[in-house]
């Protein structure tokens, strides 16, 4: 079953973040449904739009919510290609919600503020769709960090029955997939995490000092917020459970965690931070793709946890350094749970210089080379 052409989906998603069309003028009821061919867009009075596929006659309502989260200075429109392809593959199973709550300059407000906004947005979506039973998240770049904070806000444990262990839920739903794409899980501070700086210690240090240019978000990304309130930097706090926010428990309760990472030509987010590996753990890549169907997927690793964190920690201690290695702490804690890793390379294509957006197919006209990466994500998804 084909979904309407891309331009029509673009219009629906744009309505999600903006106003001024005939659809806006009709907002007299709390909820409206619009049909574009067989694509159904359902909106509420706040402008939230959920996409699903409409079939003739009666059918069971979709039970799986997929929340897609944009990155820095992004919008819900950035996910329109991936949303369309996902609905083509699983038309009867999914509702795809492209988050609108953190867009444009709102992405400067800080990971914590944006995570709370996303959590409230997800609760609103779930209230509109009582048939939902499962939930998954897909985040690009900064969107992956926002999603990590949001799931901690939404994490809950259902009271056990008899001798059963308590069931872990995200906003009352069964957590399935947590997928990130070019996300700086370890932050952007030093250690060649921002390839644009070419490993220059001077430029990396200058970027940390100038992180305020990106607002509170910049301080979070460059781990420069620790001095503000005497607490450790937010990204460091997000690798452990806190009294009110169970960051690790929330992430661990997902059935699968998958990290897509650019191996090169991503000038904003390095391979190490997006794949949650130490530089010494980055694999040697074979020539050519691992599967001809996905020409830009150059390495795939199944679920695995870090096995040498104790060795690295002892090595760090033997150096006698009093400085706490925040990056190492984040790797050690995040890799105590299993991650699937998918390494991507656009080498040989003109679009390699736009790798950070191409991995998402942010704009189909100039990022189309990433279509096979999106297809790989969809083919390996669990509806």
Protein Blocks (a to p, Z undefined) as FASTA:
>chain_A
ZZddfklmmmmmmmmmmghifklmmmmbfbdcddehjaccdddfkopacdddddehjddd
dfbdcdddddehiafklmmmmmmmmmmmmmmlpccdddfkbgcjllmnojklmmmmmmmm
mmmmmmmmmmbmbdcdddehjlmmmmmmmmmmmgccdddehjbccdddeehiacfbdcde
hiafkojeejhlamklnopaklmmmmmmmmmmnojmlmmmnopmmmmnopacfklmmmcc
cfklcfklmmmmpmbdcddddfbhpakbcfklmnopafklpccddedjfbfklmmbcbdc
dddddfklmmmmmmmmmnopabdcfklmmmmmmmmpccddddddfehiaklmmmmmmmno
malklmmmmmmmmmmmmmmpcZZ
